[in-house]
Amino acid sequence: MVSPRGTSGVTSRRQPSDTTACQNILMEEDNARNRRALKALINAGGFMAHRFGESGFVMPFSGRLRDWHIRANLCGGWLAMSTYVMELPDKGPTRSGLLERMLELNDVISVGKFSKHEQALHLDVEYRQEHVDASAFSGLVGLVHSVCEQYYPELVRIATGDTALQQLEVAFQRPALGAESKERRKAD
């Protein structure tokens, strides 16, 4: 079949415009610049990391109960960090209790926020890149790690509905046997 202009009826794929090509080049340069800046912060803090995505890195940390993997990325003038905390339980009272506690913790934590990503709970931190130097970066990484370590046991107890560990912790916090035992021994 011949078209009115004398070309065949075969359609060709549209070639990217010069504007699109320039945008892609600028985006690649921006990703490379962000990747170098983030790598410099990671190195200055003495953290071990490996690449993740176009311009991000993952920093692994060992914890008391599990390992943590903090993802860091620079984009649009922001430093974004995120770490997976746990899967959310299916619908029900444990899920509601966990989400309620997540919201309560968000009022307590100044920089980071717990958030729901699909069926998982994450801890996220966003900070303006212009305010981040090596010291601030190390502090933010430490904050993410310590918040996860501090609240993870409680979140697991809520998610599993396990109160046995909570009762044991309460028993250890009581001064019950220390002072009373000494008083009884002196009386005998």
C-alpha positions in Angstrom: 0.0 0.0 0.0 1.3 3.4 -0.9 0.5 6.5 1.0 -0.5 9.7 -0.7 3.0 11.1 -0.3 4.6 8.2 -2.1 5.9 6.4 1.0 5.0 2.9 2.0 2.4 2.4 4.6 5.0 1.1 7.1 5.1 3.2 10.2 8.4 3.9 11.8 9.2 4.3 15.5 9.4 7.8 16.6 13.0 8.9 17.3 13.5 10.8 20.6 13.7 14.5 20.1 16.8 16.5 20.9 15.1 17.9 24.0 14.4 14.4 25.3 18.0 13.4 24.7 19.3 16.5 26.5 17.0 15.8 29.4 18.3 12.2 29.6 21.9 13.4 29.6 21.2 16.0 32.3 19.4 13.4 34.4 22.3 11.0 34.1 24.8 13.7 35.0 22.6 14.7 38.0 22.5 11.0 39.1 26.3 10.7 38.8 26.8 14.0 40.7 24.4 12.8 43.5 26.0 9.4 43.6 29.5 10.9 44.0 28.3 13.3 46.7 26.5 10.5 48.6 29.6 8.2 48.3 31.8 11.0 49.8 29.4 11.3 52.8 29.4 7.5 53.3 33.2 7.4 53.1 33.6 10.3 55.4 31.4 8.6 58.0 33.4 5.3 57.6 30.3 3.3 56.6 30.3 0.3 54.4 27.9 0.5 51.5 27.0 -0.8 48.1 25.2 0.7 45.1 21.5 0.6 44.9 19.6 1.9 41.8 20.8 4.9 39.8 22.2 7.0 42.5 21.6 5.3 45.8 23.5 3.1 48.3 22.6 0.5 50.9 24.4 0.5 54.2 24.1 -2.8 56.2 24.3 -2.7 60.0 24.1 -5.6 62.6 21.6 -5.2 65.4 20.8 -7.0 68.6 17.8 -8.9 67.1 18.4 -8.6 63.3 20.4 -6.9 60.6 19.3 -3.5 59.2 19.8 -2.2 55.6 19.5 1.5 55.4 19.0 2.8 51.8 20.2 6.3 51.1 19.6 8.5 48.1 20.2 12.1 47.1 17.5 13.5 44.8 16.1 16.9 44.1 18.1 18.6 46.9 17.0 16.0 49.5 18.8 13.2 51.3 16.3 10.4 51.7 17.0 7.4 54.0 14.7 4.4 54.5 14.9 1.0 56.1 12.5 -1.9 56.1 11.2 -2.7 59.6 8.7 -5.5 59.2 5.8 -6.9 57.3 2.4 -5.6 58.6 0.1 -8.3 59.9 -3.1 -9.1 58.0 -6.3 -7.2 58.8 -7.3 -7.3 62.4 -6.6 -6.0 65.9 -2.9 -6.6 65.7 -2.6 -4.6 62.5 -4.7 -1.8 64.0 -2.6 -1.8 67.2 0.7 -1.7 65.2 -0.5 1.1 63.0 -1.7 3.1 66.1 1.6 2.6 67.8 3.4 3.7 64.6 1.5 7.0 64.6 2.2 7.5 68.3 6.0 6.9 67.7 5.9 9.5 64.8 4.9 12.1 67.4 7.9 11.1 69.5 10.6 10.8 66.8 11.8 14.2 65.6 13.4 13.6 62.3 12.3 10.1 61.1 8.8 8.8 60.6 7.5 5.3 60.4 5.4 4.8 57.3 3.4 2.1 55.6 4.8 1.0 52.2 2.2 -1.4 50.7 2.2 -4.3 53.3 5.4 -3.3 55.1 6.5 -0.9 57.8 9.5 1.4 57.1 11.4 4.1 58.9 12.0 7.1 56.6 14.1 10.2 57.1 14.3 13.1 54.7 16.7 16.0 55.2 17.7 18.9 53.0 20.9 18.2 51.2 22.3 21.7 51.8 22.2 21.0 55.5 24.0 17.7 55.3 27.8 17.4 55.9 29.7 14.3 57.0 28.9 14.8 60.7 25.1 15.4 60.1 25.1 12.4 57.7 26.7 10.1 60.4 24.2 11.4 62.9 21.2 10.7 60.7 22.4 7.2 59.9 22.9 6.6 63.7 19.5 8.0 64.3 17.8 5.6 61.9 19.8 2.6 63.3 19.1 3.5 67.0 15.4 4.2 66.5 15.0 0.8 64.7 16.9 -0.9 67.5 14.9 0.8 70.2 11.4 0.3 68.9 11.7 -3.0 67.0 11.2 -5.3 70.0 8.0 -3.5 71.0 6.7 -3.5 67.4 7.3 -7.2 67.1 5.4 -7.9 70.3 2.5 -5.8 69.0 2.5 -7.5 65.6 2.6 -11.0 67.1 0.3 -10.3 70.0 2.9 -11.8 72.4 2.6 -10.4 75.9 4.8 -13.0 77.6 8.0 -11.0 76.9 6.3 -7.8 78.0 5.4 -9.4 81.4 8.9 -10.6 81.8 10.4 -7.2 81.1 8.0 -5.6 83.6 9.0 -8.2 86.2 12.7 -7.3 85.7 12.0 -3.6 86.1 10.5 -4.0 89.6 12.8 -3.4 92.5 10.8 -6.1 94.3 13.4 -8.6 95.5 16.4 -6.3 96.1 15.3 -4.0 99.0 12.6 -6.3 100.5 14.9 -9.3 100.7 17.6 -7.4 102.6 15.0 -6.1 105.0 13.7 -9.6 105.7 17.2 -11.0 106.2 18.0 -8.3 108.8 14.7 -9.0 110.7 15.6 -12.8 110.9 
